[in-house]
């Protein structure tokens, strides 16, 4: 039987960052640097959006500084993170279904013994990054329905269906 592992480490670290920063607490530079160095974050990095750029963005947010960059990707990352702090109740609605996500039924459908990691990270433009044995999903694309908290989508596709499609690409 296959195993599907849901990994939320980077997301959990960001939850602390968003809550502390929204409460006007200073988040230490070492903590921010650690987040940007998580292995789970690697898929979102490019030649122009490096861990150092992500750290600069998060540091500017924490220090309440204006982000001075012409990079569209850095600005998108800044906007996404600011959005999380504007409405922490909505952020919690986004996180709740991920914390209870059970993909055991999908693992049975995959057949032969394989392991796939499904990772949620704070991203920028792309919705998902797929590599062999790993699906990294941009947390900011998770959309809970405000009227029915049991309905959660990514790109207007039900959450589990979306994940299933991406897992199949990763195999």
C-alpha positions as a Markdown table, in Angstrom:
| # | Residue | x | y | z |
|---|---|---|---|---|
| 1 | Unk | 0.0 | 0.0 | 0.0 |
| 2 | Unk | 1.2 | 3.5 | -0.7 |
| 3 | Unk | 1.7 | 6.2 | 1.8 |
| 4 | Unk | 0.8 | 9.9 | 1.4 |
| 5 | Unk | 2.4 | 12.2 | 3.9 |
| 6 | Unk | 0.9 | 15.7 | 4.5 |
| 7 | Unk | 3.6 | 18.1 | 5.6 |
| 8 | Unk | 2.6 | 21.4 | 7.2 |
| 9 | Unk | 5.9 | 22.4 | 8.9 |
| 10 | Unk | 6.5 | 25.6 | 6.9 |
| 11 | Unk | 2.8 | 26.5 | 7.2 |
| 12 | Unk | 2.9 | 26.0 | 11.0 |
| 13 | Unk | 5.9 | 28.3 | 11.2 |
| 14 | Unk | 4.2 | 30.9 | 9.1 |
| 15 | Unk | 1.0 | 30.7 | 11.3 |
| 16 | Unk | 3.2 | 31.9 | 14.2 |
| 17 | Unk | 4.7 | 34.6 | 12.0 |
| 18 | Unk | 1.3 | 35.9 | 10.8 |
| 19 | Unk | -0.3 | 35.9 | 14.2 |
| 20 | Unk | 2.7 | 37.4 | 16.0 |
| 21 | Unk | 3.2 | 40.1 | 13.3 |
| 22 | Unk | -0.5 | 41.0 | 13.2 |
| 23 | Unk | -0.3 | 41.5 | 17.0 |
| 24 | Unk | 2.6 | 43.9 | 16.4 |
| 25 | Unk | 5.2 | 41.5 | 18.0 |
| 26 | Unk | 8.7 | 41.5 | 16.5 |
| 27 | Unk | 9.6 | 38.2 | 14.9 |
| 28 | Unk | 13.3 | 37.5 | 15.1 |
| 29 | Unk | 15.5 | 37.5 | 12.0 |
| 30 | Unk | 16.8 | 34.0 | 12.9 |
| 31 | Unk | 13.3 | 32.7 | 12.9 |
| 32 | Unk | 12.5 | 34.3 | 9.5 |
| 33 | Unk | 15.8 | 32.9 | 8.1 |
| 34 | Unk | 14.9 | 29.4 | 9.4 |
| 35 | Unk | 11.5 | 29.5 | 7.6 |
| 36 | Unk | 13.0 | 30.5 | 4.3 |
| 37 | Unk | 15.6 | 27.7 | 4.6 |
| 38 | Unk | 13.0 | 24.9 | 5.1 |
| 39 | Unk | 13.4 | 22.1 | 2.6 |
| 40 | Unk | 9.6 | 22.4 | 1.9 |
| 41 | Unk | 10.1 | 25.9 | 0.6 |
| 42 | Unk | 12.7 | 25.0 | -2.0 |
| 43 | Unk | 10.2 | 24.4 | -4.9 |
| 44 | Unk | 9.0 | 28.1 | -4.8 |
| 45 | Unk | 12.5 | 29.4 | -5.2 |
| 46 | Unk | 13.8 | 30.5 | -8.6 |
| 47 | Unk | 16.8 | 32.4 | -9.9 |
| 48 | Unk | 15.0 | 35.7 | -9.1 |
| 49 | Unk | 13.1 | 34.6 | -6.0 |
| 50 | Unk | 15.7 | 33.1 | -3.6 |
| 51 | Unk | 15.5 | 32.3 | 0.1 |
| 52 | Unk | 17.3 | 35.6 | 0.7 |
| 53 | Unk | 14.5 | 37.5 | -1.2 |
| 54 | Unk | 11.8 | 35.7 | 0.8 |
| 55 | Unk | 13.7 | 36.6 | 4.0 |
| 56 | Unk | 13.8 | 40.2 | 2.9 |
| 57 | Unk | 10.1 | 40.2 | 2.2 |
| 58 | Unk | 9.2 | 38.6 | 5.6 |
| 59 | Unk | 11.6 | 40.9 | 7.4 |
| 60 | Unk | 10.0 | 44.0 | 5.9 |
| 61 | Unk | 6.6 | 42.7 | 6.9 |
| 62 | Unk | 7.7 | 42.0 | 10.5 |
| 63 | Unk | 9.5 | 45.4 | 10.8 |
| 64 | Unk | 6.6 | 47.3 | 9.2 |
| 65 | Unk | 8.9 | 48.6 | 6.4 |
| 66 | Unk | 8.0 | 49.4 | 2.9 |
| 67 | Unk | 9.1 | 46.6 | 0.5 |
| 68 | Unk | 11.5 | 48.2 | -1.9 |
| 69 | Unk | 11.7 | 45.9 | -4.9 |
| 70 | Unk | 10.7 | 45.8 | -8.6 |
| 71 | Unk | 10.3 | 42.0 | -8.5 |
| 72 | Unk | 6.7 | 41.1 | -9.2 |
| 73 | Unk | 7.3 | 37.7 | -7.5 |
| 74 | Unk | 8.5 | 39.3 | -4.3 |
| 75 | Unk | 5.6 | 41.8 | -4.3 |
| 76 | Unk | 3.1 | 38.9 | -4.8 |
| 77 | Unk | 4.7 | 37.0 | -1.9 |
| 78 | Unk | 4.5 | 40.2 | 0.2 |
| 79 | Unk | 0.8 | 40.7 | -0.8 |
| 80 | Unk | -0.1 | 37.1 | 0.0 |
| 81 | Unk | 1.5 | 37.3 | 3.4 |
| 82 | Unk | -0.1 | 40.6 | 4.2 |
| 83 | Unk | -3.5 | 39.2 | 3.2 |
| 84 | Unk | -3.1 | 36.4 | 5.8 |
| 85 | Unk | -2.7 | 39.0 | 8.6 |
| 86 | Unk | -5.7 | 41.1 | 7.5 |
| 87 | Unk | -8.2 | 38.4 | 8.4 |
| 88 | Unk | -6.8 | 35.7 | 10.7 |
| 89 | Unk | -10.2 | 34.0 | 11.0 |
| 90 | Unk | -10.1 | 33.4 | 7.3 |
| 91 | Unk | -6.5 | 32.2 | 7.6 |
| 92 | Unk | -7.7 | 29.7 | 10.2 |
| 93 | Unk | -10.5 | 28.6 | 7.9 |
| 94 | Unk | -7.9 | 27.9 | 5.3 |
| 95 | Unk | -5.6 | 25.9 | 7.6 |
| 96 | Unk | -8.3 | 23.9 | 9.5 |
| 97 | Unk | -9.1 | 21.4 | 6.6 |
| 98 | Unk | -5.4 | 20.9 | 6.0 |
| 99 | Unk | -4.7 | 20.0 | 9.6 |
| 100 | Unk | -7.4 | 17.3 | 9.5 |
| 101 | Unk | -6.7 | 16.2 | 5.9 |
| 102 | Unk | -6.8 | 12.4 | 5.6 |
| 103 | Unk | -5.6 | 11.0 | 2.4 |
| 104 | Unk | -5.6 | 7.3 | 3.3 |
| 105 | Unk | -8.3 | 6.5 | 0.8 |
| 106 | Unk | -6.2 | 8.0 | -1.9 |
| 107 | Unk | -3.2 | 6.0 | -0.9 |
| 108 | Unk | -5.2 | 2.8 | -1.3 |
| 109 | Unk | -6.2 | 3.9 | -4.8 |
| 110 | Unk | -2.5 | 4.4 | -5.8 |
| 111 | Unk | -1.9 | 0.7 | -5.7 |
| 112 | Unk | 1.8 | -0.3 | -5.5 |
| 113 | Unk | 3.9 | 0.7 | -2.6 |
| 114 | Unk | 5.0 | 4.3 | -3.0 |
| 115 | Unk | 5.4 | 7.3 | -0.8 |
| 116 | Unk | 4.3 | 10.7 | -1.8 |
| 117 | Unk | 4.7 | 13.9 | 0.2 |
| 118 | Unk | 2.0 | 16.6 | -0.1 |
| 119 | Unk | 3.4 | 19.8 | 1.2 |
| 120 | Unk | 1.6 | 23.1 | 1.8 |
| 121 | Unk | 3.8 | 26.3 | 1.7 |
| 122 | Unk | 3.3 | 30.0 | 1.5 |
| 123 | Unk | 4.0 | 30.6 | -2.2 |
| 124 | Unk | 3.7 | 33.4 | -4.8 |
| 125 | Unk | 2.3 | 32.9 | -8.3 |
| 126 | Unk | 2.3 | 29.2 | -9.0 |
| 127 | Unk | -0.4 | 26.9 | -7.6 |
| 128 | Unk | 1.5 | 23.7 | -7.3 |
| 129 | Unk | 5.0 | 22.3 | -8.0 |
| 130 | Unk | 5.2 | 18.6 | -8.9 |
| 131 | Unk | 8.3 | 16.4 | -8.8 |
| 132 | Unk | 8.7 | 12.7 | -8.4 |
| 133 | Unk | 7.2 | 11.7 | -5.1 |
| 134 | Unk | 6.3 | 15.2 | -4.0 |
| 135 | Unk | 3.5 | 17.7 | -4.5 |
| 136 | Unk | 4.1 | 21.2 | -3.1 |
| 137 | Unk | 0.9 | 23.3 | -3.0 |
| 138 | Unk | 0.7 | 27.0 | -2.6 |
| 139 | Unk | -1.3 | 27.5 | 0.6 |
| 140 | Unk | -2.6 | 30.9 | -0.6 |
| 141 | Unk | -4.6 | 29.1 | -3.2 |
| 142 | Unk | -6.6 | 27.1 | -0.7 |
| 143 | Unk | -10.2 | 28.5 | -0.7 |
| 144 | Unk | -12.7 | 27.6 | 1.9 |
| 145 | Unk | -16.3 | 28.4 | 1.2 |
| 146 | Unk | -17.5 | 31.1 | 3.5 |
| 147 | Unk | -21.0 | 29.6 | 3.7 |
| 148 | Unk | -20.0 | 25.9 | 4.0 |
| 149 | Unk | -16.7 | 25.3 | 5.8 |
| 150 | Unk | -16.8 | 21.7 | 4.5 |
| 151 | Unk | -16.3 | 22.9 | 1.0 |
| 152 | Unk | -12.6 | 23.7 | 0.2 |
| 153 | Unk | -11.2 | 24.2 | -3.3 |
| 154 | Unk | -8.0 | 24.9 | -5.1 |
| 155 | Unk | -8.5 | 26.5 | -8.6 |
| 156 | Unk | -12.3 | 25.8 | -8.2 |
| 157 | Unk | -11.5 | 22.0 | -7.9 |
| 158 | Unk | -12.4 | 20.2 | -4.6 |
| 159 | Unk | -9.4 | 20.0 | -2.4 |
| 160 | Unk | -9.0 | 16.2 | -2.4 |
| 161 | Unk | -9.7 | 15.9 | -6.1 |
| 162 | Unk | -7.0 | 18.6 | -6.8 |
| 163 | Unk | -4.5 | 16.8 | -4.6 |
| 164 | Unk | -5.3 | 13.4 | -6.3 |
| 165 | Unk | -4.7 | 14.9 | -9.8 |
| 166 | Unk | -1.3 | 16.3 | -8.6 |
| 167 | Unk | -0.3 | 13.1 | -6.9 |
| 168 | Unk | -0.9 | 11.2 | -10.2 |
| 169 | Unk | 1.4 | 13.7 | -11.9 |
| 170 | Unk | 4.1 | 13.0 | -9.2 |
| 171 | Unk | 4.1 | 9.3 | -9.8 |
